[in-house]
Amino acid sequence: MPGQGPESKLIQALAALAEQVWVLKDRQIVTEQVLAAKGIDVLDEIEHFQPDADLAARMDEQRQHFIATVMASFRDDSAGDG
């Protein structure tokens, strides 16, 4: 977008992150409530959960992808303009 400075990109990135964080938080709350209604209290289980090596590796891979996606919004796309 022409004339879009770094501050504007930062605001857009923060707004997009906030939106996605809320979606995840909302789904987590709903999931916990649905499970609790079925007699499954997962709060303590989640707090003390330790992933095995395979899951830890998958989680790390997804974390890296998430970070790369967020950081992509800060790339200087003006190099192709002109």
Backbone hydrogen bonds, N-H to C=O, Kabsch-Sander energy under -0.5 kcal/mol:
donor,donor_aa,acceptor,acceptor_aa,energy
4,Q,1,M,-1.4
5,G,3,G,-0.9
9,K,5,G,-2.0
10,L,6,P,-2.4
11,I,7,E,-2.4
12,Q,8,S,-2.4
13,A,9,K,-2.5
14,L,10,L,-2.7
15,A,11,I,-2.4
16,A,12,Q,-2.4
17,L,13,A,-2.6
18,A,14,L,-2.7
19,E,15,A,-2.3
20,Q,16,A,-2.2
21,V,17,L,-2.9
22,W,18,A,-2.2
23,V,19,E,-2.1
24,L,20,Q,-2.2
25,K,21,V,-2.7
26,D,22,W,-3.2
27,R,23,V,-2.3
28,Q,24,L,-2.3
29,I,25,K,-2.5
30,V,26,D,-2.4
31,T,27,R,-2.8
32,E,28,Q,-2.7
33,Q,29,I,-2.2
34,V,30,V,-2.8
35,L,31,T,-2.5
36,A,32,E,-2.4
37,A,33,Q,-2.4
38,K,34,V,-0.9
38,K,35,L,-0.6
39,G,36,A,-1.9
40,I,35,L,-3.0
41,D,39,G,-0.7
42,V,40,I,-0.9
46,I,42,V,-3.0
47,E,43,L,-2.0
48,H,44,D,-1.6
49,F,45,E,-0.6
49,F,46,I,-0.9
56,A,52,D,-2.8
57,A,53,A,-2.2
58,R,54,D,-2.2
59,M,55,L,-2.9
60,D,56,A,-2.3
61,E,57,A,-2.3
62,Q,58,R,-2.3
63,R,59,M,-2.4
64,Q,60,D,-2.6
65,H,61,E,-2.1
66,F,62,Q,-2.4
67,I,63,R,-2.6
68,A,64,Q,-2.5
69,T,65,H,-2.3
70,V,66,F,-2.4
71,M,67,I,-2.9
72,A,68,A,-1.6
73,S,69,T,-0.6
73,S,70,V,-1.2
74,F,71,M,-1.9
75,R,72,A,-1.3
77,D,75,R,-1.2
79,A,76,D,-0.6
80,G,77,D,-0.6
81,D,78,S,-1.1
